[in-house]
Amino acid sequence: VVEVDGTTITAAAGVISAVGGSGGALTQIAQQVFLSNGTVSINFAAIPQTFSNLILVVSGRTGSANDGDLVNVQINGDTASHYQYSQISADELLAFFSGTGNGGFTAIAPIGAITGSSSTAGYSGTIVATFGGYAGTAFFKSAVCQSSDHVSGRPFIRSTAWAWASTAAITSMQIGNASSGNSFTGVAGTTITLYGQL
């Protein structure tokens, strides 16, 4: 189906995919919508190089048996240890820190967390990750990420600094949750949307 704004919508295996179209200050590039519970491979490929920033929004719940389930991003098919992150997580009772530590690298790094299936029914989580200067080739790529999820009956906030040690322009993005590796296990109603920002 092609919408009036140019969006192409397809449905397969219980997942709706939408590519293209525009929405005000942001232009939707790609989207996955879970119509039912399931595990899928989400790879947003052929990302246009015409924007200043990319904004990835993940909203909903994972089907994994966690309270807060980390969501990871790999770029351009790079599965080597070229990623770094530092994350501060907190609620009203405690705060803790995690990351790759002391300049270390990992093969996969989280941008935040959303609520998992072990959490109280009805609660969801949201991640907003902004990848600045994604189309440039002068610098390593970085993202600033904010997320909220529900852990042990309480809302949790996470702030994450994310980096990919490559000067290559970002042309594709693989999104997975920590419990499913490079795939994403989502529940019905979960959406993963990539926007371009001028």
N, C-alpha and C positions, 0 to 999 in steps of 0.2 A: 504494500500500500504506500502511495506517495501522498503526503499531506500538502496543503496549500503552501506552507512555508518551505517546501523542498525536503522535508524529513521523509526518509524511507524507513518503513516499519515492517519487520518480519517476525514470525513466531515459529519456534522449533523446540521440541523437548521441554515444553512448559516454560520457556524463557522468551520474553519479548525483547527484540533488539531494535534500536532506533539509531539512525545515522543521519547527521546533517541537521538542517533547520536552524532557526535562530530564536532567541528569547531575550529581547531588551539589550542590556549592557553585556550580557554573556551570550555566546553562541554554543548551543549544544552540539558536540562532536559525535558522541556515541553514548549508548545507554543499555544497561541490562536490567530487566525487571523480572523478578521471580514470581510467576503465577502460581507455583506450587513448590513444595520443599524439594530440594535436590542439590546435586553437586555438578558444577559446570566449569569449564575452562574459560576464563574471561581474558581476552587479549585484544585491547583496543589498538588496531594497526592502522598504518597509513595516516597518522596524525598530521593534519595540515600544519605548515610552517609559517602561517600568516598572522599569528597572534603574538602578543607580548608574554602572556602567562597561560598556564594550564591550571584549571581548578577541578579537582576530583572530589566528588561528594558521594559518600557511602552512607546509606540510611536504612535501618532495619535491625534484623537479628541474624546470627548464624545458627546453623543447625548443629553446631558442635557443643559437646557437653562441658562448657565453661560458663562462668559468669560473664567475664569480659574477654572477648576473643580478639587477639591481635590481627590486623589486616596488613598484609605485606604488598610491596610493589617492586617488580623487577622491570628494567628498562631495556629496550632494543634486544631482547632475548639474551641479555648478559646474565649468566648464572654463576659467574666467578665471584670471588671475594673482593668486590669493588664497592661495597655499600657500608655506610656508617649511620648510626643514629644515637641520639641522646633523648631520653624521655623522662618527664616528671609526671607522676601520677598521684592524685590526692582525692580525699573526701574530707568530711568534717572531723574524722577521727585520726587519720594518719596520712603520711606522704612518703613516697619512696621513689628511687631513681633507678633507671636501667639504661643500658646502651652497650655499644661495642667496646668502650673503655680504652683510655690511654692511646688513642690513635689507631686502634685496631680496626680490622675490616671483617665483614661477613658476606656470605653469598646471598642473603636475603635480609631485609630490614623493614620493620613495621612503620607505618605512617600514623598509627593510632589503634583504637579498639572500638568494637561495637558489642552490644549485648549478645551473649551466647544463650544456648537453650537451657542451661542450668539456672538461669536467673528467673525471677518472679515473672509469671506469664503477663503479657501485655506491655512490658517495658521494651523499649528499643534503644538503639544508639545511633550516633551520627558522627561522621568524620568529614572535615573539610581540609583538604590539603592543597596548597598553592605552590606550583612549580614555576619559579620566576626565570625568565630568560631561557626558556626551554629550547628555543630554536637557534640560539647562539652557539658558537664553537670556540669562544675564548676561555671559558671557565668550566670547571667541574659543575655538575648540576646539584641544586639544593632545593629543599622544600620546607616550608613552615606549615605545621599541621596542628589542628585542634580537634579533640574528640571528646565525646561523652558516652559512657556506657553505664550499666547497672550491675553492681557487685555486692553480694551479700546483703541485699535489701536496701542498698544505698546508691545514690548517683555518684559516679566517678568522673573526674575530669582529667584529661591527659594532654600535655603539651609536648610536641615532638619536633626536634630538629633532625632532618633527614638529608643524606648526601649520597651522590653517586660519583665516584672518582673517574669521570670521563668528560672530555670536552665535546663529545659527539652531540649533535642535536637529538632531542627525544622524538623518535618516530613511531614507537610502539610502547605499550604499557601492559604488563601482565599483572593481574590483581588476584591475590589468593588470601585465604585466612590461615592462621598459624596451624590450626588443627588439620587442614586439608592440603598443606604444601602449596603447590602452584595452582591448585584449583580453589574454587570458592563454594562452600556449602552454605546455602542461604535458605531462609524460610519464606513462605508466600508473603508478598508485599515488600520485600527488600528490594532496594534500587541502588544501582551503581552508575553514576553519570559523570561523564567527562565534558567539561566546558572549555572553550577558548575565550580569553579575555583580551581585548584590544589594548 
